[in-house]
Amino acid sequence: MDLVGLLPIVAMFAVMWFFIIRPAQKRQKNTASMQNNLKRGDQIITVGGLHGKIDAVDDQTIFVVVADGTRLQFERVAVGRVVSES
C-alpha cells in the first residue's frame, strides 16, 4: 500500500480524534476534578436527579441532606454536577 492510499485512513482517525475522543476526555477530566473537589455545604444534583446539600465527605462517599432532612450516603461518582458551592 502506498502513502496516498493510507492518507484517507489517517485523515479519518484525525477527524475522530478532534471531534469525538478529545472532547470526551476533557469532559471526563472535568467531571473527575469536580467529584474530587466536593466539600461540605455544596448544593449538588446526582446523576439520578436527586437534589441535596453535602453534609459530610469521606474518601469514596458523600453524605447528602435532602429537603425533608433525610441524610443519604452516595458514592462520589454519583454526583452529576455542583449547583452552588459553599
Disulfide bonds with the S-S distance in Angstrom:
none
